[in-house]
C-alpha cells in the first residue's frame, strides 16, 4: 500500500469532501486512516482461530479493555476514591 500516493490523492480537489468527512471523525491524514489496519483476513486467520467474539452475553473485551486502560493508574484511582470516603 502506497500511503504517500494515497495521501496525495486525498489532498487533491476531487477528494476534498472525503477529506473533510474523515476530518470530522478525527482522521486528519491517511496514516491515521490506516493506523488500525492489521492485515488481510486470510493472513490473520491463524492468529484469530481461537479468538472469542464479543457479544452482548459475553462482554469480555470491554472488561479487558477497561483493565488495560486503567491498570497503570490503579494507585491514583485508589487514592482518589479513598479521599472521598467518609
C-alpha positions, 0 to 999 in steps of 0.5 A: 500500500502506497500511503504517500500516493494515497495521501496525495490523492486525498489532498487533491480537489476531487477528494476534498469532501472525503477529506473533510468527512474523515476530518470530522471523525478525527482522521486528519491524514491517511496514516491515521486512516490506516493506523488500525489496519492489521492485515488481510483476513486470510493472513490473520486467520491463524492468529484469530482461530481461537479468538472469542467474539464479543457479544452482548452475553459475553462482554469480555473485551470491554472488561479487558479493555477497561483493565488495560486502560486503567491498570497503570493508574490503579494507585491514583484511582485508589487514592482518589476514591479513598479521599472521598470516603467518609 
